[in-house]
Amino acid sequence: MDLLLHADDIHASYDQRRILKGVELSLHRGEILGLIGTNGAGKTTLMGVLSGSHKHDSGQLMLAGEKYGPDSMEEAQACGVGLIPQNFRLNSDLTVAEAIFRETFQADKSHDELRVQAIKLIQDVGITLDPDVKVGTLIRAEQTLVEVLRMVAEEAQLVIMDEVAASLPDHDVAVLHRVLRMLVGQGRAIIYITHRLDEVRSIAHRIAVMRDGKVHKMLEASRTDVDELAFLLLQHKLANNSRPTDPAPGDEAMRVVELTVEDSIRDISFSVSKGEIFGLAGTHRSGIYQLVEALVGIHPSTSGRIFIQGKPVEIRGLQDALRLKIGYLSDTADTLESASGIVEGLQRSDDTSGANLQDEITQLRGVIELVRRMRINTTNIHGAITTLSGGDRQKVQLAKWMTSDCDVLILSHPSRGIDVGAKETVYRMLQELSRTGVAIILLSSDLSELVSWCHRIGVMRNGEMVAIEANANTNEDALVHHMLGEKFTSGSGEARRVKS
Ligand SMILES: Nc1ncnc2c1ncn2[C@@H]1O[C@H](COP(=O)(O)OP(=O)(O)OP(=O)(O)O)[C@@H](O)[C@H]1O
């Protein structure tokens, strides 16, 4: 195969802290290279070097046989290297056609011309997307495809994708994979970062395992398995946690009766017990997001009732939810103030400022213990949140809610961006929290996570709750069946992620 990129002994740092410590990497045209690594291993930093947003200190890069070292993203783009970043955000007012061509060399063309070109591009790639709708109305999977089309429009030869599938449901991941295979079929190359080990095996030709700023191992995807990849990452085996097949122990924490939000959800009824982890599954348009937004008052219900500890309550806004001790971690990118520090992010919300020295020491001990337990990669807990890697920022957001004094905690994609090792810790912490009587409602597009973590799982389709399954009676196939309303037999969870 034709060599496109070669990285030799790349070193890079942030403020004197060495992050990349001699990366060796090569990539061929027509190849998808999976890149995995624990949180803070240096994946995003390396991609920053390749895409022109971070300058390396030493080492040599060659692109298409020529020396390469972009000083800016524009320069990288001009050399045919494009990046779709972790948690990318699109200006919601742009139409699909405008978003595809924004900041590309074709951006100056008239609206009509771009529209015609967008239609052709969408057809060529073989997906369904309306060029005239505003990107703000698209679901995350569709926005991801817009970003992929932008890479095609700017004729990128090397496309870097940093955890773009992190909260996409399996069937959207399958569509994305189909498009990526087509792109490499045209001779482009892709570097694909993910924390989903089964996914990387199904999409990549080779897999680079990064550890502590270096490519520790390079493997043929067809000759490895999830256990080997996990072992290479963690240096120990993944724990085999037992599923929570017994019913949840406690009294009722929350009851929802015939909850309706005009135009999105109808007559939803269910209850969650104290100490229960209740999963919610459904496609993006199923209504699960509208349901939780009604439960926390972001878009209040138009009819129906909510009871907390048996008492009817009104939830018309987030403040009402907080007053009733209902916490909500959404999955819409970072909710932490970027100016805030790691310590503030991890302090319990009931900690009092101006406490005496002894209290301050106790608080700091708590923070240090959380950093250790969640394996947050930092050399300075007094540093800014922005100095953490994406996955480590997510751990801080999650820890903030897990240590808050809530009776009901609603978590959307809590393990988004978190590596497989830290995921186990998150699960143990959720279990501990539920044992203290907190009721947890968990949204996740990763069905294996719902089946491994939840006592019961409610499945929504077309705005209705179509099934509530006890863990002991369900599996991933049964959940997909309810989600799509049609039979789906994959044989294994792993196979599902690669089917379209
Ligand atoms: N802007 C920054 N300033 C200072 N340090 C940073 C900055 N960005 C990242 N780092 C540090 O560099 C290290 C590598 O971060 P990087 O984002 O490359 O990791 P990653 O492998 O992409 O992790 P993740 O899987 O969590 O996205 C981290 O330990 C992080 O603390």
PDBQT file of the ligand as one rigid body, heavy atoms in Angstrom, charges set to zero:
ROOT
HETATM    1  N1  LIG A 601      -4.661  22.594  26.985  1.00  0.00    +0.000 N 
HETATM    2  C1  LIG A 601      -3.946  21.831  27.802  1.00  0.00    +0.000 A 
HETATM    3  N2  LIG A 601      -3.108  22.369  28.706  1.00  0.00    +0.000 NA
HETATM    4  C2  LIG A 601      -2.373  21.606  29.530  1.00  0.00    +0.000 A 
HETATM    5  N3  LIG A 601      -2.399  20.254  29.528  1.00  0.00    +0.000 NA
HETATM    6  C3  LIG A 601      -3.210  19.646  28.651  1.00  0.00    +0.000 A 
HETATM    7  C4  LIG A 601      -4.019  20.394  27.743  1.00  0.00    +0.000 A 
HETATM    8  N4  LIG A 601      -4.717  19.507  26.984  1.00  0.00    +0.000 NA
HETATM    9  C5  LIG A 601      -4.361  18.284  27.403  1.00  0.00    +0.000 A 
HETATM   10  N5  LIG A 601      -3.459  18.353  28.396  1.00  0.00    +0.000 N 
HETATM   11  C6  LIG A 601      -2.840  17.220  29.095  1.00  0.00    +0.000 C 
HETATM   12  O1  LIG A 601      -2.256  16.369  28.134  1.00  0.00    +0.000 OA
HETATM   13  C7  LIG A 601      -2.488  15.000  28.455  1.00  0.00    +0.000 C 
HETATM   14  C8  LIG A 601      -2.961  14.291  27.205  1.00  0.00    +0.000 C 
HETATM   15  O2  LIG A 601      -4.238  14.805  26.863  1.00  0.00    +0.000 OA
HETATM   16  P1  LIG A 601      -5.009  14.342  25.554  1.00  0.00    +0.000 P 
HETATM   17  O3  LIG A 601      -6.229  15.188  25.433  1.00  0.00    +0.000 OA
HETATM   18  O4  LIG A 601      -4.067  14.313  24.416  1.00  0.00    +0.000 OA
HETATM   19  O5  LIG A 601      -5.397  12.841  25.962  1.00  0.00    +0.000 OA
HETATM   20  P2  LIG A 601      -6.337  11.810  25.224  1.00  0.00    +0.000 P 
HETATM   21  O6  LIG A 601      -5.548  10.566  25.042  1.00  0.00    +0.000 OA
HETATM   22  O7  LIG A 601      -6.927  12.413  24.001  1.00  0.00    +0.000 OA
HETATM   23  O8  LIG A 601      -7.452  11.565  26.340  1.00  0.00    +0.000 OA
HETATM   24  P3  LIG A 601      -9.056  11.316  26.220  1.00  0.00    +0.000 P 
HETATM   25  O9  LIG A 601      -9.225   9.879  25.903  1.00  0.00    +0.000 OA
HETATM   26  O10 LIG A 601      -9.538  11.623  27.596  1.00  0.00    +0.000 OA
HETATM   27  O11 LIG A 601      -9.603  12.249  25.184  1.00  0.00    +0.000 OA
HETATM   28  C9  LIG A 601      -3.511  14.979  29.568  1.00  0.00    +0.000 C 
HETATM   29  O12 LIG A 601      -2.917  14.442  30.716  1.00  0.00    +0.000 OA
HETATM   30  C10 LIG A 601      -3.916  16.406  29.806  1.00  0.00    +0.000 C 
HETATM   31  O13 LIG A 601      -3.941  16.685  31.173  1.00  0.00    +0.000 OA
ENDROOT
TORSDOF 0
